[in-house]
Amino acid sequence: MMRTLGVMVVVGLLVLAAGAGAARSQQQPPTVTIRGFAFQPATLRVTLSGGRQEVRWTNSDGVAHTVTSDNNAFDSGALGDGVTFAFTFTSAGTFAYHCEIHGRMRGQIVVEQASASGGEKDSGDGY
């Protein structure tokens, strides 16, 4: 009886650990919220995972906005309230963007490359 209980506990812990790993790998991408005629956060730092990192922008402002990179790498077009736009970054650098409709709305994504040693990150120098 005691041995069976011990085996059940070990199996249960393994199932929990596997579930936690699966949950970790299914985490939602980083998100910028558009609210109050601003990108929140204005600067978002992300790290490439497997050479790529998706970022999402969700419009929660009640009026249309765009997410348009300053170098034309991405453009959401007009996003209505509650609409989400996603872009996948594949290189390190600082990517400035703005709203075409409301030019004073500006933000940036800082994409860092995880080092092979797991130490310092490299943010690159551009697009």
URDA-V232168 format. One record per run of one state. SS is the DSSP state (hx for helix, st for strand, lp for the rest). FROM is the first residue (numbers start at 1). LEN is the number of residues. If there is no record, write none. Layout:
<<SS:FROM:LEN> <SS:FROM:LEN>>
//
This chain:
<<lp:1:1> <hx:2:24> <lp:26:4> <st:30:5> <lp:35:4> <st:39:2> <lp:41:2> <st:43:7> <lp:50:2> <st:52:8> <lp:60:5> <st:65:1> <lp:66:2> <st:68:2> <lp:70:5> <st:75:1> <lp:76:3> <st:79:1> <lp:80:4> <st:84:6> <lp:90:3> <st:93:6> <lp:99:7> <st:106:9> <lp:115:6> <st:121:2> <lp:123:5>>
//
